[in-house]
């Protein structure tokens, strides 16, 4: 099988932009493969490419069954048949067998045929698992599909094999199927058996299926949602880690006189104007489209529908770049009750999804309402706050909300004259005061929360204060931030009492953390978290046992990394499963000696699957000399 070289180019939680090689060119994801029926092409390839299509899917079963198409494809290849020289995926006839129950070819025959006609991604003849199948029947579909994958001779060099994940609505079976397919020679993993759910807008059930498939599949293989091309659900599917879709819906809906929009579909008979983005806008009036003959109308509406799909995809890609996909989904969920139902289901997985979220995002956090409380970032923060908020806390109201200016209204002095946790009322929760300059506590735009009345708490006014200084606010602040970043208790190990904290003269914010004249860490202005120096990394390494916070690299790679070069995935031997994407990691050699410190591109769960691209962006190697305090800002 050709090397896929699946490489991540950007990420937002489980959502990612990526690229991978096929024999006829690179596919950039997320993307949609428009379905081409070689018997009845509705739109020209050029028209579809101009809307954004860069790869297509067609059906090898349909080609093989027609003498004319088969001859042409066997002689000149599927690319010539379709008239497109870029990546083409072929499906196997499973869906036809599901609908018409008659497929006259065996798995091996249809895979061999796809290879022969030069398909870039060939699909085995999987067994379609219906949503209403019994567990037993669905299990048969999973196991039979797996054995059909194994029946294909290994080492076919000219096509990527697609191994569908089946298992109906049963999470245990989806998990098993995802694991089996990931371990097989399949380089590409479509989630199958979901068309009936998509057709019935059962997006909540799809959430369960996608999550149980995705989280148990290899993270370095593209995940495709078979038949999932409706623009309504695309953003949710991408949020959950789907990379590729196919869509016959642009033609199917057009045939029925229906138009796709990013929040649903509408009948042509019920709309008054065309949206400005539609390729039909300015060309035809709605009345003119209504009066077209059936064939013409189908073509016109197909064009509009495909544009709606690619528009949505375009928006999603930009959202991944800006890391605002979650906000987009949150907003979009309100556009249709079935989407909202699915969104609520997604929130039930927040504890799990949190593990794939970066330490912070590029964009400000939007807080809308109590549903925002269940989003992964708030879940992460709330878990942390609960774990350190015991011990008769002092509760601070909005009047104490002065990030970067703790000395105002005597707050710093009060803090230093008490030994109790100081918690800040923030949205619908209480967060440690020490985190007030970190993401998302500070980088938030909020519609406002209502903190429920807490029991057994004291307000600042009622707090008995000691005459003497009991603790230092700055030291506690940097320790708590370190605890959040690296685990509870690490802060104290990293920053002992003798630590010196320096502040920016311009902003008054903490910048450098020193010990015995050596810089240990700096606080990043954009998210309030630490970037470690080599000295700081040494202390972190001493504070936690292997493999915690470590990425172990080959000794060959270590030589380069020690000079400050990035770590490539292919040189990673092992890594800590609990690494948070975007967090500081210790690059160590095979003897667990510190080589460099950098920022992990992916979470610990994902790292081990990747072979292509940069895994750790190194900011300092051990051979690069001592760091100085950052210059004045
Ligand atoms: N097209 C839509 N659903 C499926 C599926 O489950 N398997 C295959 N091979 N193609 C599909």
Boltz pocket constraint, residues with backbone or C-beta under 6 A from the ligand:
constraints:
  - pocket:
      binder: B
      contacts: [[A, 91], [A, 92], [A, 93], [A, 94], [A, 95], [A, 123], [A, 124], [A, 126], [A, 127], [A, 128], [A, 129], [A, 164], [A, 191], [A, 192], [A, 193], [A, 194], [A, 195], [A, 226], [A, 227]]
      max_distance: 6.0
